[in-house]
Structure formats: structure tokens, C-alpha cells
């Protein structure tokens, strides 16, 4: 079973956990479209900034 480290309490927990059973830290799931939207907005901002 794969494990991940909780950023709040540094305990090793299963990767399929949505919340740390020790401290209650909630892991946020990022969907791919949010990441690509942020990258696209950053590129547009940089293009506008450097074209002026």
C-alpha cells in the first residue's frame, strides 16, 4: 500500500485518505482543468504584460 506524508503532523497515511486520521488535515484534490486554467491565465497575463 502506498503512503503519503501529512503536511500538518508528518504522519505517514494511506494515499487514498481524504483526511488525516491523526490531526484531521483535509487533503485537497486538484482536478486537471484547474491546473491548466491557472497556467493559461498566467501565460495570458505574461503576454499582456510584456507586449505593452
Secondary structure, 3 states (H helix, E strand, C coil): CCEEECCCCCCEEECCCCECCCCCCECCCCCHHHHHHHHHHHHHHHHHHHHC
